[in-house]
């Protein structure tokens, strides 16, 4: 990535009161999902953001322009499930155009469950998508159905076979480690990923959503690492302090090539102190923290004629109020409902 010129360096930054500067924008493009994963979305979920209140592709483009002027340099599209937006390619195109207008290298990523990805992959790449994360917690179709409450594993498998050679780099496979069975599946998931040239990442369970109040004992990052070390030779990789994952190089073995794996210890080792993210919901609300209910609305002011400078001031105020960490958020102000409303 080329160095920023004086002309493109931001004059204002998304600085919070603890001195952290946001560089990474998470854009939720929809709160809807075609799965009902037990840790994310209730089985009976049926209340969604009205379609007229969803940001349009051009509105995503405009707010990306504002974000880039404030120092954002990476954009990740999340959900819900982003592929449920039929205009997803146009959203990506508008965001890509915002990077071009700012004379910045485009860094656009997507997090998806991959259902319906295979027939749309080329159009998304052509629109400007550069990186992708696939959420997949198991390779067992029966367990997939038990976790996701939908029989869609074959569609995910088809997408995974199409990804190599797509031009997307890196491709990451994300797995939430929920229980002992998840721990037992880790070696198979890692081998599956490495054989296809993917990186694999384990994610600690986060207490948000339907299982947020569960008394079940969840696997700790140390349990995940111990399971990895039983099957693979690992060498630590020096990691950006703001990155959520600790990473390791995996040495090649008799049944897999070399590659990279990571562990995101959101609960046992939160990265709040170095968090560089800001979040925008599908209905135009800025959230400074995944766990917080506090937000500042940009959609209504934008549709009422607010200038980019006025939107900038609102966004700066939202980020300034970012909590020191998610454990400091009071119970009354803490998110306990679906992750589909703001993305992971």
GIQUI-V277953 format. One record per backbone hydrogen bond with DSSP energy under -1.0 kcal/mol. NH is the residue of the N-H (numbers start at 0). CO is the residue of the C=O. Records with the same first field share a line. If there is no record, write none. Layout:
BEGIN
NH: CO ; CO
END
This chain:
BEGIN
8: 4
13: 69
14: 12
15: 19
16: 319
18: 15
21: 13
22: 275
23: 275
24: 73
25: 277
26: 75
27: 279
28: 77
35: 147
37: 146
39: 36
40: 36
44: 41
52: 49
53: 50
54: 281
59: 55
60: 56
61: 57
62: 58
63: 59
64: 60
65: 61
66: 62
67: 63
68: 64
70: 67
71: 66
72: 22
73: 22
74: 106
75: 24
76: 108
77: 26
80: 31
83: 80
84: 81
87: 84
90: 86
91: 87
92: 88
93: 89
94: 90
95: 91
96: 92
97: 93
98: 94
99: 95
100: 96
101: 97
102: 99
103: 98
108: 74
109: 130
110: 76
111: 132
116: 113
119: 116
120: 116
123: 119
124: 120
125: 121
126: 122
127: 124
128: 123
129: 107
130: 107
131: 169
132: 109
133: 171
134: 111
135: 173
143: 139
144: 140
145: 141
146: 142
147: 143
148: 144
151: 149
155: 151
156: 152
157: 153
158: 154
159: 155
160: 156
162: 158
165: 162
168: 129
171: 131
172: 198
173: 133
174: 200
176: 202
182: 178
183: 179
184: 180
185: 182
188: 184
189: 185
190: 186
191: 187
192: 188
193: 189
194: 190
195: 192
196: 193
197: 192
198: 170
199: 259
200: 172
201: 261
202: 174
203: 263
207: 205
211: 208
213: 210
223: 219
224: 220
225: 221
226: 222
227: 223
228: 224
229: 225
230: 227
231: 227
234: 248
236: 246
242: 239
245: 262
247: 260
248: 234
249: 258
250: 232
252: 255
258: 249
260: 247
261: 199
262: 245
263: 201
265: 263
268: 264
273: 270
274: 271
277: 23
278: 286
279: 25
280: 284
283: 280
285: 295
286: 278
292: 332
295: 285
297: 283
301: 297
302: 298
303: 299
304: 301
305: 300
310: 306
311: 307
312: 308
313: 309
314: 310
315: 311
316: 312
317: 313
318: 314
319: 315
320: 316
321: 318
327: 324
334: 290
340: 337
341: 338
342: 338
END
